[in-house]
Amino acid sequence: ALAGRAFLLGSYASVMTTWVDPAANKAPLFGGTVDVVTTATPLAMMKTGDLEALSQYSIMDMFLGKIPGSMGEVSALLLIVGGLYLIIRKVINWQTPVAYIATVAVLTFLFPRYGASGLDWMLYSIFGGGLMLGAFFMATDYVTSPITPKGQIVFGILLGILTGIFREREISLM
């Protein structure tokens, strides 16, 4: 799934990074015309340091999915529910997703950017982008994830550190 997405992103960059702002769609579902506005995702706004533009999306909007972005990565609430369902059904173990999300949370809390408070930066970083999707549905892939619980925790921590480095590096290049 990740390789397919990377291929599509590389091949169709403009189409894959142009999002419909859900707040702009005010027309009725059937009949009439629909006016839409495209905008960067909140994570893309964070990368440019545009906290003023980012303020148009509250942390609750990001948690509920009232933000622009790729299908399947915008609603942290639904991704958490889906991840908990997989954990309860014993399809995946909790160690990797919890270690992954917790590591990103700690790193972003300790190193906030652009004058944002540690808590705000952490919440925007956790709920923005594909972190929840990656933690619950990609990092727990049977082929690439460790078998032992300790290995899963170490794997989750390493993924969190890499995510922090990649996001920091992308922000620094802007």
N, C-alpha and C positions, 0 to 999 in steps of 0.2 A: 504494500500500500504506500509506504513512504517513497520507494523508488519510483512508483508510478506518479505520485504527486510531484516529486522533484523533476521528473521528465516533463510533465505538463507545465510546471512553473517555468522551466527553462525554455520550453518551446513556445508557450503562449503567455509570456510575462504580463502583458497589458491586460489581457482578458482575465487572467488568474488573480490580478491584484486590483481590480476595479470592483468596488462593492456598492451595493444599494443600501442607502441609509434607511433603516426601518422607520424612523421618525418622519421621514419625508413622504411616505406613502399614505396620504390622507384620503384618497379617492375610495368610493365604495368598491366592494369586491366584484360585483357584476354591473356592467354598464358604465358609461362615462369613460373619461380618459384618466390615465394614471400618470402623474408627474413624479419622477424619482430624482434623487440627488445622489451622486456618487461621492465618496469621501474615503480618506485613508482609514484604516483600522486604528483603534486606540493604541495598539502596540506600535504601529508605524508612527503615530503622533509622538509617542514616548521616545522613539529613536531620534526624532528631530529636535526633541526638547521643547516642543510646543505644548506646554502645560496649560496654556490659556485655551487652546482649541480642545485639548483633552478634557477640560472641565465640562464640556457639553455632555459628556457621558459620566454618570455617577458610578460609583463602585457597585451599587445595586443594579444599575442597568447592565453592567458587565456581567454580574453574577447571574442575572435572569436571561441574558441574551438579547437585550434590546440595543444591539450594536451592529455595525456592519462587519462582515468577515466571511470566511469560508463556511459552508454548511458543515455542521458537525463540530465546530470549534468555538462558536460564539456563546453558547449557554453553559456556563460552568455548572449551574445547578443540575441540568439534565445529564451532563457528563458524569457528575458525581453520583447521581442516582443510578445511571447505567453501570458505573464502576462498582458501586455497592451491590448492585444486583449480581454482577459477576463474582464478587467476593463471597456473597451469601450462598450462591449456587456452587461455590468451590470450583469455578472455572479458572479463576486466577487467585493468587495469594496477595495479601495486603502489603507485604513488605516492600516490594519495588515501588508501587505508586506512592505510598506514604513517605518512604525515604526520599524519593525524587521530589515530590512537592515540598516536603519539609526543608530539604537542602536549598531549593530555590527561594523559599520563604525566608530562611535565615540569611542567606547571602544578600537578598534585596532589602531586607530590613536593616542589616548592618551597613550597607553601602547605598543609601538612597542618592538619587541624582536630581539635579536642576532645582534644588531648594525644596523638594517635596519632603514631607515627613517620612520617616522610616516605615510607618504603618501604611500610609497611603501608597507609597512606592511598592511595598510588598504586595498589597492587595491588587493594584493595577497589574503588576507583573504576573501574579498567579492567575488572575481571571482573564488576562489579555493573551492573545495568541493561542497557540495549540498546546499549551502545557498540560492541561487536563486530558486532552485527547491523547497526547503522547504518553502520559503517565499511566492511564488506565488501559488503553487499547493498543499501544505500540510497544511500550517497554516490557509488557507482560507476554509478548509473543513467545510461543513455546520453543521456537527454533533458536532464538537469540538470548533468551533469559536464563540465568543460572537456576539450578535445581534446588540447592540448599537454601534455607531461610537466611543464613548469614551472608551467603553469596548474593542473594536478592537484595539485601540491605546495602551491601557494598556497591552493587550494580546501580541501585537507585541513587545513592550518594554521588557516584561518579557521573551519572547522567545529569544530576542537578548541578554539579560543578561545571560540566561542559556546557550546559544550557546557560548558566550564568556568564561563563567566559564568552560564548558565542554572542549572546545578547549585548554584553558590555563592549565587545569588539565591534559589533555592528553599529552601536551607538557612537563609539569613538571615531569611526570612519566618516560619519556624517558631517 
